[in-house]
Amino acid sequence: MADLVYPPVVVAIKTLWKYLGLKFDFQGEENLPRKGGAILAMNHIGYLDFALIGTAALPMKRYVRFMAKKEIFDHKISGPLMRGMHHICVDRANGSTSFVAALRLLRAGEIVGIFPEATISRSFEIKELKTGAVRLAMGSDAPVIPTVVWGSQRIYTKKVAPNFKRNKFPITVAFGQPLYFKKGEDVDASEAILRAELIKLLHQVQEKYPESHVGQRWAPARLGGTAPTPEEVEIEWAQHLARKAELERKLNEENNEEK
């Protein structure tokens, strides 16, 4: 697979990291295979997670092909870059296409990165997972490598103003030991195993993080931070859905009255 776009993008990304003064701590790189397909099942706490995790894989001379939502591919600037780097477009209305594309890359010996939480976790805890990573493993016989990033939420995350000042943030990326899931195994049970490993790895990374979490907006309530708890996020989401349903109901009533 020709990679004409990935190398210059890597240079640009590394220039950004240098400007920000990030202090990297990459852990478990030996768990990345030097050859052959693998699935990175990654936590999701900020908009730059994919770029930071991709950077952590570079010392092993591996490019990660990330699965990303269709809206990024539709953008006039990011779209051509994503396609040029052979990332995978995920259209939630037609998930089978992206699944097949990911399988094809895995069987060709590529590393595929997937966020099984699907969206950014505003509590910075591990949310419930979708089963895509496990199903890809079962369909390809590729290992799943639990992958955790910590610190990226301090730069750019959901519902918090981005901070692109030179702050010398510590950024940790940790690759856990590979997990193997075989065809015919219970998908839900396998997903639970993966989630437990992600939680364990995240807690280990947080314990060793060089700065205090207490009182910080970027830290989970469990560690004394002021981020919303998973329960608070769930309540907020339910309220959002209720408001959306009510708005749609009113619009439908208005349309019916006009008819």
Beta strands, then each sheet from edge to edge (+ up, - down):
strand 1: 23-27
strand 2: 38-42
strand 3: 64-69
strand 4: 88-90
strand 5: 111-114
strand 6: 144-150
strand 7: 170-175
sheet 1: 1+ 7+ 6- 2- 5- 3- 4-
end
